[in-house]
């Protein structure tokens, strides 16, 4: 009385590659967009930072990620020595160097 008859839906004719592509196309486009807007620029920044760190040498004026400005006095594998004031030398990790400043930025 209140229950309608249920009929089976018509079965699909088989595998349809066009509908499969139509279903996954938004996912593929989303991944491509994410790659070009997020992943690729980050990889480029990492590559530039790695090149900056490898090119450090004594005499460079640098700024660390903590905001310390100093002149590089000694470079080793993972540690650099920064002169932050006259006769005041601190050791920091090479990876903490954020940028190399133009010569003469830090006044003596």
LOVEXDREN-21627 format. One record per residue (C-alpha): residue number from 1; z, x, y; chain. Coordinates in steps of 0.05 Angstrom, whole numbers. Example, Ala and Ser with C-alpha at 12.3 -4.5 7.8 and 13.67 -1.06 7.14 Angstrom:
BEGIN
+-----+--------+--------+--------+--------+
| num |     up |   east |  north | chaine |
+-----+--------+--------+--------+--------+
|   1 |    156 |    246 |    -90 |      A |
|   2 |    143 |    273 |    -21 |      A |
+-----+--------+--------+--------+--------+
END
This chain:
BEGIN
+-----+--------+--------+--------+--------+
| num |     up |   east |  north | chaine |
+-----+--------+--------+--------+--------+
|   1 |      0 |      0 |      0 |      A |
|   2 |     20 |     53 |     52 |      A |
|   3 |    -10 |    112 |     15 |      A |
|   4 |    -83 |    126 |     26 |      A |
|   5 |   -126 |    155 |    -28 |      A |
|   6 |   -133 |    230 |    -25 |      A |
|   7 |   -201 |    260 |    -39 |      A |
|   8 |   -216 |    333 |    -52 |      A |
|   9 |   -253 |    370 |      2 |      A |
|  10 |   -323 |    393 |    -12 |      A |
|  11 |   -322 |    464 |    -41 |      A |
|  12 |   -355 |    522 |     -5 |      A |
|  13 |   -422 |    545 |    -30 |      A |
|  14 |   -397 |    616 |    -41 |      A |
|  15 |   -383 |    680 |     -2 |      A |
|  16 |   -406 |    675 |     71 |      A |
|  17 |   -406 |    743 |    106 |      A |
|  18 |   -423 |    711 |    173 |      A |
|  19 |   -359 |    670 |    174 |      A |
|  20 |   -319 |    731 |    153 |      A |
|  21 |   -348 |    771 |    211 |      A |
|  22 |   -335 |    712 |    258 |      A |
|  23 |   -262 |    711 |    236 |      A |
|  24 |   -250 |    786 |    244 |      A |
|  25 |   -291 |    798 |    306 |      A |
|  26 |   -234 |    781 |    355 |      A |
|  27 |   -188 |    828 |    317 |      A |
|  28 |   -239 |    884 |    320 |      A |
|  29 |   -252 |    873 |    394 |      A |
|  30 |   -177 |    873 |    408 |      A |
|  31 |   -168 |    939 |    372 |      A |
|  32 |   -227 |    970 |    409 |      A |
|  33 |   -199 |    947 |    476 |      A |
|  34 |   -130 |    974 |    458 |      A |
|  35 |   -160 |   1040 |    438 |      A |
|  36 |   -199 |   1050 |    503 |      A |
|  37 |   -143 |   1025 |    548 |      A |
|  38 |    -81 |   1056 |    515 |      A |
|  39 |    -93 |   1106 |    460 |      A |
|  40 |   -151 |   1147 |    488 |      A |
|  41 |   -121 |   1160 |    557 |      A |
|  42 |    -54 |   1181 |    526 |      A |
|  43 |    -89 |   1230 |    480 |      A |
|  44 |   -126 |   1259 |    540 |      A |
|  45 |    -60 |   1268 |    578 |      A |
|  46 |    -28 |   1301 |    518 |      A |
|  47 |    -87 |   1350 |    512 |      A |
|  48 |    -83 |   1367 |    587 |      A |
|  49 |     -7 |   1378 |    584 |      A |
|  50 |    -14 |   1423 |    522 |      A |
|  51 |    -67 |   1464 |    559 |      A |
|  52 |    -21 |   1469 |    621 |      A |
|  53 |     37 |   1493 |    579 |      A |
|  54 |     -4 |   1544 |    541 |      A |
|  55 |    -31 |   1572 |    607 |      A |
|  56 |     38 |   1586 |    637 |      A |
|  57 |     49 |   1657 |    660 |      A |
|  58 |    100 |   1696 |    700 |      A |
|  59 |     94 |   1682 |    775 |      A |
|  60 |     74 |   1609 |    768 |      A |
|  61 |    113 |   1559 |    809 |      A |
|  62 |    129 |   1497 |    767 |      A |
|  63 |    166 |   1431 |    768 |      A |
|  64 |    203 |   1408 |    706 |      A |
|  65 |    209 |   1337 |    681 |      A |
|  66 |    282 |   1339 |    705 |      A |
|  67 |    260 |   1353 |    776 |      A |
|  68 |    278 |   1427 |    778 |      A |
|  69 |    231 |   1471 |    819 |      A |
|  70 |    226 |   1544 |    803 |      A |
|  71 |    185 |   1606 |    794 |      A |
|  72 |    169 |   1629 |    723 |      A |
|  73 |    197 |   1699 |    711 |      A |
|  74 |    190 |   1705 |    635 |      A |
|  75 |    150 |   1668 |    583 |      A |
|  76 |    165 |   1667 |    509 |      A |
|  77 |    142 |   1621 |    452 |      A |
|  78 |    184 |   1559 |    467 |      A |
|  79 |    228 |   1581 |    525 |      A |
|  80 |    212 |   1601 |    597 |      A |
|  81 |    258 |   1632 |    648 |      A |
|  82 |    256 |   1599 |    717 |      A |
|  83 |    283 |   1630 |    780 |      A |
|  84 |    310 |   1571 |    819 |      A |
|  85 |    345 |   1611 |    874 |      A |
|  86 |    352 |   1685 |    890 |      A |
|  87 |    381 |   1718 |    828 |      A |
|  88 |    393 |   1651 |    794 |      A |
|  89 |    352 |   1646 |    730 |      A |
|  90 |    355 |   1588 |    681 |      A |
|  91 |    321 |   1579 |    614 |      A |
|  92 |    283 |   1515 |    599 |      A |
|  93 |    238 |   1492 |    544 |      A |
|  94 |    164 |   1502 |    556 |      A |
|  95 |    150 |   1429 |    541 |      A |
|  96 |    195 |   1406 |    598 |      A |
|  97 |    146 |   1435 |    650 |      A |
|  98 |    114 |   1375 |    684 |      A |
|  99 |     66 |   1409 |    732 |      A |
| 100 |     45 |   1475 |    761 |      A |
| 101 |     53 |   1476 |    837 |      A |
| 102 |      7 |   1511 |    886 |      A |
| 103 |     29 |   1582 |    904 |      A |
| 104 |     77 |   1583 |    963 |      A |
| 105 |    104 |   1513 |    952 |      A |
| 106 |    174 |   1541 |    939 |      A |
| 107 |    197 |   1580 |    999 |      A |
| 108 |    239 |   1642 |    988 |      A |
+-----+--------+--------+--------+--------+
END
